[in-house]
Amino acid sequence: MRDSGFTGERLHDGAELFSVDLARHKAAYRFAAEWAASARVLDLGCGSGYGTAELAKGASSAIGVDRVSPDSSACRSVARYVRSDLNQLPLAPACFDLVVSFQVIEHLRDPTQYLEGIARLLAADGATLITTPNRLTSDGENPYHVHEYEADELAARLRCHFGKVEMRGVGASPSVARYLEARLRRIRRITRLDPLRLRERLPRGLAEWLFARFAILVRRGIQAEQGLPDVTWRDFPIGPADDSCIDLLAICREPTHLSSE
């Protein structure tokens, strides 16, 4: 993917400048792949579709849903893709053994309908995996993120829809941690030019365009100065949720809507 096509909202497989971000997202999909074996899988908010294609390799079926079309490379897999609003899913109840929804909930002001939809689609003995940035370690500058969470807050929100919620966290290897620190320094250098936070009052379209341009600028600066680290999904270990993890990963079971039916 050429840098000029980057909008800041979703990642595309093979984008070298965003290789660290891609590896971070792929760590969650590799974790999910163990749950997806021989399962009916839904990838809700699948973006460009590369993760759905990965899950489809071991699943009995895999469907990716997003409001945009997947990349052509993802379409060459056995996964199927549906363009739909996440709150109006044309799918039958209780038809999935595994629902994954990675880096989606932070885009929603009120996730109630979204979570109700996931619970409705999940089989009684199924599981849902949800990831989102940890607010305590996020730079807080992504205009697409309307609400970021701490672990306890996310767990409380999810327990309104699932009887069992287990919180995990996505960590970072030393090389990734150094890269993230360098990225944050560059971001703060830029945002210091706007001490009154006027960027938050810009029209949404302009704010999103500027975010994408600065995301590219920051990464190009690191690439020129010290090079991008050579990382894989293994550089993002998944363990207990704590204040230092870069992403939260929730494992949700027992959709509560079943108890009222």
N, C-alpha and C positions, 0 to 999 in steps of 0.2 A: 504494500500500500504506500502510495506517495504521501509525504507529509501534508501536502495541500489538501488531501481528502480527509484529514483527521478533524473531527468535529468536537472532540473532547468528551463525547457521551459514551462511546463504545470502542472496544479494541478490535483490531483485525489481525488474524494470525499472519505471521511473517513480517510484521512491522518492526524493523531492526531498532529504531529509535526508542520503541516502547517494549523492548524485549524483557526488561525487568518487570514491568507491569503485567505482561502476558504470562510470565512464569509465575507470578503471584496468583493470578486467576487460575492458572492450570493446576496449581497445587490443590485447590478446592475440588476441581474436577477429578484429579487422580484419587483424592480421598473418596469422592462419590462413586468412582468406578467400582470400588469394592462392594458397595451397596447395590450397584446396578446389575450385578451378574444375574442373568436370566430373569430380570424384573421388567415390568412395564413402567417406563420412565417418562416423566414430563420434565422438561427444562423450561421453566417459566421466566421469561425475560432473557432469552438465549442470545440476544445481540446478533453478532455476525455468524453464530452457529457452530464455531469450531469445537466448543465444549460438548454440544449435543452429539456431534459426529464422533467424538471420543467415547462418550457413554454408549453410543449405539453399537460399538464393537462387541460388548459383552451382554447387552440387554436383550430381552426377548423382543422388545419394541422400544423405540425412543422417538418422542415428539418434542420439537422445539417451538416455542411460541414467542413471538415478539411483534411489535407494531411495524417493523421494517423487515424487508426480505433478507435472508442470510447471504453470505458470500457464496460465490459460485463454487469454490473449493469445498465448502461444507455440503453443498447439494449433491456432490458426487458420492457421499456416504449413503448408508442404508437408512439413515435417520429421515424422518418426515418433518416438514416445517409448516406452521400455520401462522398466517398474519392475523392478529386479533388484538383488541384492547385487553389488557390483563384482567380487567374487571368485568368482561363480557365474554367469557370463554365458552365456545361452542362444543363442550365436551361433557360426556356422561358422568354422573356422580360415582365416586368410589372406584374409578377405573384405573388407578395407578398405584403401584407398589412403592414407588419412590418419586417424590417431587423435589427437584432442586431449583433453587431460585437464588442466584448469586449476584450480589452487588445491585440489588433492585430496591429493597425496602427503603433505603435512604433517599430514593427519588420521589417518595410518596408523602404528601402532607398528612393524610389519614390512611393508614394501611388496613383499616378494618375490613373493607370489602375484599381487598386482595387476600388477606389471611383467611377470611371466610371461604373464599373461592378455593384456596389450597386445601383447607380442611374438608370441603365438600368433595373434592376430586380424589382425596387420599383414601385408599382401602383401610379397613379397620385395623389391620395388622401392618400397615405400611409406615414409612418414615419420610419426613421432610427435612431437607438440609438447606439452611439459609445462611448466607454470609453478608456481611456489611462492614464498612470501615469502623474501626474503634475510634470513637470521638476523642479519646484521650491522647491518641497519637496522630490523628489526622491533621493535615495543615489547614483544614477548614475553608479552603478557597474554591472548591468546585461548585459552580453555580447550579449544576444539575442536582446537587445534593440538598434537598430542602430540610432534611432532618437526619442527623447522625446520632448514633446511640452509644451509650456505655453498656457494659454487659448486664448489669442488674436491671436497667430500664428495658432492654430488649427482651430479657427473659420474662419480665412481668407482662410485657405486651403479648408475647407468644403464648403465655399460659392462659390467656383469655380464650384461646382457640385449640390448645393441645393439652392433654392431661399430663404428659411427661415432656419436659424440656431439659436438655443437657447442654451446657455451654462449654465450648472449646474456643481456642484462640489460634490464630495463624502467626507464627513468629518469623524471624529473619536471621539468616546466617550473618557472620561478621562482615562479609563483603557486601551483602545487601544493606546491612545497617549503615555502613560507611556511605554507600550510594544515597540512601535516604537522607542521611544527615547533610550531604552535599546538596541534594535537591532542596531540602528545607532552607538551607542558608541562602540559596539563590532566590527562592520564592520570597523569603523575608526581605531580601535586598530590594526586590521589586515592589513589594507591598508597602515598604517604608516611604515610597514616593507618594503614597496616598494615605496619609495619617488620619484623615477625616472619613475614610472608608466610603468615598464617593462612588466607588465601583459597585457598591450594593444598591445604588439608586439609579443605575443605568438601565435602559430598556433591556429586557431579558435577552433578546436576540443579540444585541451588541455585547453584553456581558459574556455570553457563551462564546461568541466569536473571539473576543479578547482572551478568554481563558484558553481556548485551543491554541492560539498563536503563542501565548506565553508558555504553555506546556511544551511546545516544540522548542522554543527558545531556551528554556531551562535545560532540557535534555541535550540539546546541541552544545550548550556551553559546557556541560559535564563531559560530553563525548570529546570535545576539543581539548579540554584541560587535562583530563585524567583517563579518558576512555570509559566505555560502559563495561560494567562487570560481566563476566561470562558466567551466567547463572542458569539454573534449571528449576523445576518445581521442587526439587529436593532442598533448595535453599530457603524454603518456606515451611518449616516443620509445624505440624499441628499438635498442640498439647493443651494443657489447662488454660482457660481464659484468665488473663491478668491484665493489669494496667498497661503493661508494655507491649502487648501483642498488637500487630498492625491491623488485623481483621478479627472480627468475631465470627464464630461458626456455631450455629445452633442446630442441634439434632432434636427434632420434634416428633413425638409419637402420640397415639390415641387422640385423634380428632374429636373434640368435645361435642360437635353437633350430633354425633351418634347417640349420645346419652339422652338426648331430648326427642329421639325419633322412636 
